[in-house]
Amino acid sequence: YNYMAKTISSVADCVYTVTPDNSRALSSEEYSKVYESLGVPSKSFKNVKSAVECAIFEAKRNGKALFCLGSLYMYNEVVTAIKKIEKWLIFSKNNNFCKNP
């Protein structure tokens, strides 16, 4: 994971981490620290929905592209989170939902 973090940190402005549902998984807090040590701001989250909401909001606010990387096992959770907040993002002027739970 260190090599992957180093590679990603060369192009990322910010990283949002989530702990996968796997007993052997690296915690989101520890993975976030790896990015911080590489000079990339990072936020850890307890669930995919919160991470996706925050990442989309910040990408939209900053005019940046957003890439979701990770296990294919998390893909469905990411897509579901995007669909749930899609309409809200279009119509809402609320900028206060980007908080680490």
C-alpha positions in Angstrom: 0.0 0.0 0.0 2.9 2.4 0.5 4.0 2.1 -3.1 0.4 2.8 -4.2 0.1 5.8 -1.9 3.3 7.2 -3.2 2.1 6.8 -6.8 -1.3 8.4 -6.0 0.2 11.2 -4.0 2.1 12.4 -7.1 -1.2 13.4 -8.7 -3.7 13.8 -5.8 -4.6 17.2 -4.2 -6.5 15.4 -1.4 -7.3 11.8 -0.4 -10.3 10.4 1.3 -9.8 7.0 3.0 -12.3 4.3 4.2 -11.7 1.1 6.0 -12.9 -1.8 3.9 -15.1 -4.4 5.5 -12.4 -7.0 5.9 -10.7 -8.1 9.2 -7.2 -7.8 7.5 -7.8 -4.3 6.1 -5.6 -1.3 6.9 -7.6 1.2 8.9 -8.7 4.4 7.2 -6.9 6.4 9.9 -3.6 4.6 9.3 -3.9 4.9 5.5 -4.7 8.6 5.9 -1.5 9.1 7.9 0.5 7.6 5.1 -0.8 10.2 2.7 -0.2 13.0 5.2 3.4 11.8 5.6 3.7 12.2 1.8 2.5 15.8 1.9 -1.0 15.1 0.7 -4.0 16.3 2.8 -6.1 13.3 3.7 -9.4 12.6 5.6 -10.4 9.3 7.0 -14.0 8.2 7.2 -15.9 5.4 8.9 -18.1 4.7 5.9 -18.1 5.0 2.1 -21.2 7.2 2.0 -19.6 9.9 4.1 -16.4 9.8 2.2 -18.1 10.1 -1.2 -20.3 13.0 0.0 -17.3 14.9 1.2 -15.2 14.1 -1.8 -17.9 15.1 -4.2 -18.6 18.4 -2.4 -15.0 19.4 -2.2 -14.2 18.4 -5.8 -17.2 20.4 -7.0 -16.3 23.4 -4.8 -12.7 23.4 -6.0 -13.4 22.6 -9.6 -11.4 19.4 -9.5 -11.8 15.9 -11.0 -12.7 13.1 -8.6 -11.4 9.6 -8.9 -12.6 6.7 -6.7 -10.0 4.0 -6.3 -10.0 0.8 -4.3 -11.4 -2.6 -4.1 -14.0 -3.8 -6.6 -15.9 -5.0 -3.5 -16.5 -1.3 -2.6 -17.7 -0.3 -6.1 -21.4 -0.9 -5.4 -21.2 1.2 -2.2 -19.6 4.1 -4.1 -22.1 4.0 -6.9 -25.0 3.8 -4.4 -23.7 6.8 -2.5 -23.3 8.8 -5.6 -26.9 8.1 -6.7 -28.3 9.0 -3.3 -26.7 12.4 -3.3 -26.9 13.2 -7.0 -30.2 15.2 -6.9 -29.3 16.8 -3.7 -26.1 18.2 -5.2 -27.9 19.6 -8.2 -30.5 21.5 -6.2 -28.9 22.2 -2.8 -27.0 25.3 -1.7 -26.0 23.7 1.6 -22.3 23.4 1.9 -22.2 21.9 5.4 -22.2 18.2 4.9 -18.5 17.6 4.5 -17.6 16.5 8.1 -15.7 13.5 9.3 -18.2 11.3 11.1 
